[in-house]
Amino acid sequence: MTQYTLALHAAVGGVPGNSPADAYFALTPPMEQALRQVLLESIDFLGMVTSSDVDQMQGQVVDVGASALFTGRKAAGRFIRPITVDGNQYALKETDSGVALPWDLLSIWANAGGNEQFMQLVNAFTTQAFALDMLRIGWNGTSAAATTDYTTNPLGEDVNKGWHQIAKEFNGGAQIISTAVTLGAGGDYVSLDAMAADLINTKIPAEFRDDPRLTVLVGADLVAAEQFRLYQAADKPTEKIAAQLLANSIAGRKAIIPPFMPGKRLVVTIPANLQILTQRNTRQRKVEFVEDRKQYENKYLRNEGYALGYRELYAAIDESAVTIGTGE
């Protein structure tokens, strides 16, 4: 059995062959760490953000992503610069994840192999589902409703406030460009390089602009439009090369297309500046086969929320402001 599978079973509080628990059970600190590690490893981008535990439902965000100057001297003593946390607060909300696997799907999976393979399929499916939801909410969350509606808000818009919403509410939304802009020939920006460069130069503080970790997070629609433009000019070798490299580099910076980020949104930040915070000792798991509903249910309850380590280090062009030009 792989270490990955063992971690999964440890995270749900059991081992292969054991019956699921009949009630919610709290995870011990080692189990909490195992569960968090499995979630982070299941989705590449999730491993780039900061995922940490906190003690309180509300508190001060600790900046772990910025790289301000921490070196100097003091004539009358030692030079030291504290990490600033004043005014940057997080607020966690009850967060409940639950996957129901119906009997017909269980029947297929159960016949796909032995008990160990069956448990691997179930755990891999639910772990990835929970991890992807963390990103859905992080990029699209705007509020925290008492009762959420996944039909009306399929991207978790009403589960919690995500990173973009937090930035919108900081300093009057000064870090977010929300005025109408057009990408394309004859528009405000002729290319994604120009759009990202302007965002960096106008919204990212000067002390962070040369940080090698600064990353352009770009929506899939913007990348597709830019690649189309570049391939239209593919008779030029430089344009063809640029189109091929677009998914990896924009404006001389590393570029990533994060899962579930709106297609026309452009963000510049350090990925570690994006935080997912969970209250320590609140993780509860329950796995059971519910006979009345003829389904296997895997549930994960905790207090969780989102934060920006250094809010000035998140700059974005809001998707609602972007028009992709035709290039005509």
C-alpha positions in Angstrom: 0.0 0.0 0.0 1.3 3.4 -0.9 2.1 6.1 1.6 -0.6 8.3 -0.1 -3.2 5.7 0.5 -2.2 5.2 4.1 -2.4 9.0 4.7 -5.9 8.9 3.2 -7.0 6.2 5.5 -5.4 7.9 8.5 -7.2 11.1 7.6 -10.6 9.4 7.7 -9.7 7.6 10.9 -9.5 4.0 9.7 -7.6 1.3 7.9 -8.6 -0.8 4.9 -11.1 -3.5 5.9 -12.5 -1.5 8.9 -16.1 -0.4 8.9 -16.7 3.4 8.6 -17.4 5.2 11.8 -21.0 5.7 12.7 -20.6 9.2 14.0 -18.5 12.3 13.5 -15.1 11.9 15.0 -12.5 14.6 15.7 -9.1 14.3 14.1 -6.0 14.3 16.3 -3.2 16.7 15.4 -1.3 14.1 13.3 -4.5 13.2 11.5 -5.2 16.9 10.8 -1.8 17.2 9.3 -2.2 14.1 7.2 -5.6 15.3 5.9 -4.2 18.7 5.0 -1.2 17.2 3.3 -3.4 14.9 1.2 -5.7 17.8 0.2 -2.8 19.9 -0.8 -1.1 17.2 -2.9 -4.3 16.3 -4.7 -4.3 19.7 -6.7 -1.1 21.3 -7.8 -2.1 24.9 -7.3 -3.5 24.2 -3.9 0.0 23.3 -2.8 1.3 26.8 -3.8 -1.1 28.7 -1.5 -0.6 29.0 2.2 -2.7 26.5 4.2 -2.4 26.9 7.9 -4.2 26.3 11.2 -5.3 29.1 13.6 -6.7 29.0 17.1 -9.5 31.5 16.9 -12.5 32.0 14.7 -11.4 35.6 14.2 -7.9 37.2 14.4 -5.0 38.9 12.8 -3.6 37.6 9.6 0.1 36.8 9.7 1.9 37.9 6.6 3.9 35.0 5.2 3.9 35.8 1.5 5.5 39.3 1.2 9.2 39.9 1.0 9.9 43.4 2.3 13.3 44.5 3.3 14.3 43.0 6.6 18.1 43.9 6.5 19.8 47.1 7.7 21.5 48.5 10.8 20.8 50.7 13.8 23.5 53.0 15.3 22.3 52.4 18.9 21.4 48.7 18.7 20.2 45.9 16.5 18.2 46.4 13.4 14.9 44.5 13.3 11.6 45.0 11.4 8.5 43.4 12.7 5.9 41.7 10.5 2.9 43.9 10.3 -0.5 42.4 11.1 -2.4 45.5 12.3 -5.8 45.8 10.7 -5.6 42.7 8.5 -8.1 40.3 10.1 -9.6 37.0 9.1 -13.0 35.5 9.9 -13.7 31.8 9.7 -17.1 30.3 8.9 -18.6 26.8 9.5 -17.6 24.9 6.3 -19.3 21.6 5.5 -18.1 19.4 2.7 -20.1 16.2 1.8 -20.0 13.8 -1.1 -22.7 11.2 -1.6 -21.8 8.2 -3.8 -25.0 6.4 -4.9 -25.5 2.7 -4.9 -25.1 2.2 -8.6 -21.7 3.9 -8.7 -20.6 2.0 -5.6 -21.6 -1.3 -7.3 -19.3 -0.4 -10.3 -16.4 0.6 -8.2 -16.8 -2.4 -5.8 -16.4 -4.7 -8.8 -13.4 -2.9 -10.2 -11.0 -4.6 -7.8 -10.5 -5.7 -4.2 -11.4 -3.8 -1.1 -8.2 -1.8 -1.1 -8.8 -0.6 -4.6 -12.4 0.3 -3.8 -11.3 2.4 -0.9 -8.6 4.1 -3.0 -11.3 5.1 -5.6 -13.6 6.4 -2.9 -11.0 8.4 -1.0 -9.3 9.8 -4.1 -12.6 11.0 -5.5 -13.8 12.7 -2.3 -10.4 14.2 -1.4 -10.1 15.8 -4.9 -13.7 17.0 -4.7 -13.1 18.8 -1.4 -9.7 20.2 -2.5 -11.3 21.7 -5.7 -14.1 23.2 -3.7 -11.5 25.1 -1.6 -10.2 26.8 -4.8 -13.7 27.4 -6.2 -14.6 29.3 -3.1 -11.3 31.0 -2.9 -11.6 32.5 -6.4 -15.4 33.1 -6.5 -16.7 33.5 -3.0 -18.4 36.8 -2.3 -20.5 36.1 0.9 -21.3 33.6 3.6 -25.0 32.6 3.6 -26.6 30.8 6.6 -27.9 28.3 4.1 -26.1 28.0 0.8 -27.6 27.2 -2.6 -25.3 25.3 -4.9 -27.8 25.5 -7.8 -27.8 29.3 -7.8 -24.1 29.5 -6.8 -22.4 26.6 -8.4 -18.9 28.0 -7.7 -19.5 28.5 -4.0 -20.2 32.2 -4.3 -22.3 32.1 -1.1 -20.1 29.8 1.0 -17.4 32.3 2.1 -15.6 35.5 1.0 -12.7 34.5 -1.2 -9.4 36.2 -2.0 -10.7 38.4 -4.8 -13.7 39.6 -2.7 -11.4 40.4 0.3 -9.2 42.5 -2.1 -12.4 44.3 -3.4 -13.3 45.3 0.2 -9.8 46.5 1.1 -9.0 50.2 0.8 -12.0 50.9 -1.4 -11.0 48.3 -3.9 -7.8 50.2 -4.7 -6.0 47.0 -5.7 -8.7 46.1 -8.3 -9.1 47.6 -11.7 -12.8 47.7 -12.3 -13.1 50.3 -15.1 -13.7 49.0 -18.6 -10.7 47.8 -20.5 -10.3 46.1 -23.8 -7.6 43.5 -24.7 -6.7 43.4 -28.4 -5.6 45.5 -31.4 -6.9 49.0 -31.0 -7.9 48.4 -27.3 -6.4 49.6 -24.0 -3.9 46.7 -24.1 -2.6 45.2 -27.3 -1.4 42.1 -25.5 -1.6 40.2 -22.2 2.1 41.2 -21.6 1.0 44.9 -21.7 -2.0 44.2 -19.4 0.1 42.4 -16.8 2.9 44.9 -17.0 0.6 47.8 -16.3 -1.0 45.9 -13.4 2.4 45.3 -11.8 3.6 48.9 -12.3 0.5 50.6 -11.1 -0.8 48.3 -8.3 2.0 46.3 -6.9 4.2 48.2 -4.4 7.7 49.0 -5.7 9.5 46.9 -3.1 7.8 43.8 -4.4 7.9 44.3 -8.2 11.2 42.4 -8.6 10.4 39.6 -6.3 11.1 36.4 -8.2 8.0 34.7 -6.7 5.7 37.3 -8.2 3.3 35.4 -10.5 0.7 36.3 -13.1 -2.5 34.3 -12.5 -4.5 34.5 -15.7 -8.0 33.3 -16.7 -8.3 30.7 -19.4 -10.4 33.0 -21.7 -7.6 35.6 -21.7 -5.0 33.0 -22.6 -7.1 31.5 -25.4 -7.7 35.0 -26.9 -4.0 35.9 -26.7 -2.9 32.5 -28.2 -5.3 33.0 -31.1 -3.9 36.5 -31.8 -0.4 35.2 -31.7 -1.0 32.2 -33.9 -2.7 34.5 -36.4 0.7 36.1 -36.8 2.5 32.7 -36.7 4.3 33.6 -39.9 6.6 35.5 -37.6 8.9 33.0 -35.6 8.9 35.3 -32.6 5.1 35.3 -32.4 4.9 31.5 -32.7 7.4 31.1 -29.9 5.4 33.6 -27.8 2.2 31.7 -28.3 3.8 28.4 -27.2 5.3 30.0 -24.1 2.2 32.0 -23.1 0.9 29.5 -20.6 4.2 29.7 -18.7 5.3 33.3 -18.9 3.6 36.6 -19.2 5.3 40.0 -18.9 8.5 38.2 -18.0 6.9 36.6 -15.0 5.8 33.0 -14.3 2.2 32.5 -15.4 -0.3 30.1 -14.1 -4.0 29.3 -15.1 -5.5 28.5 -11.7 -8.5 26.1 -11.5 -11.8 27.9 -11.3 -10.5 31.5 -11.6 -12.9 33.4 -13.8 -11.8 33.3 -17.5 -11.3 37.0 -18.0 -9.7 37.8 -14.6 -6.0 38.8 -14.4 -4.3 38.6 -11.0 -0.7 39.4 -10.0 0.5 38.2 -6.6 2.8 35.7 -4.9 0.8 32.4 -4.6 1.8 32.0 -0.9 0.1 35.4 -0.3 -3.2 33.5 -0.8 -4.2 31.9 2.5 -6.7 29.2 3.5 -7.1 29.2 7.3 -8.7 26.4 9.3 -9.4 26.5 13.1 -7.3 24.0 14.9 -9.2 21.0 16.5 -12.4 21.7 14.5 -11.9 19.2 11.7 -14.6 16.5 12.0 -14.9 13.5 9.6 -17.7 11.0 9.1 -17.9 8.2 6.6 -20.8 5.9 6.4 -23.2 3.9 4.2 -26.7 5.3 4.7 -29.1 2.5 4.0 -32.2 4.7 3.8 -30.6 6.8 1.0 -28.7 3.8 -0.5 -25.5 5.8 -0.7 -22.0 6.1 0.8 -21.5 9.5 2.4 -18.1 11.1 3.1 -18.3 14.3 5.2 -15.8 16.9 6.4 -16.9 19.6 8.8 -14.6 22.4 10.0 -14.3 26.2 10.6 -12.5 27.7 7.6 -11.9 30.9 5.8 -9.7 32.9 3.4 -7.2 35.7 3.8 -4.5 37.7 2.0 -1.3 37.8 3.9 -0.4 41.2 2.5 -3.4 42.8 0.8 -1.3 45.3 -1.2 0.4 42.3 -2.8 -2.8 41.2 -4.6 -3.5 43.2 -7.7 -6.2 42.3 -10.3 -8.2 43.4 -13.2 -11.8 42.3 -12.5 -13.4 40.0 -15.1 -16.4 42.2 -15.3 -14.3 45.1 -16.7 -12.6 43.1 -19.5 -13.7 43.0 -23.1 -11.8 40.8 -25.5 -11.5 42.7 -28.8 -12.0 41.1 -32.2 -8.7 42.4 -33.5 -10.4 43.8 -36.6 
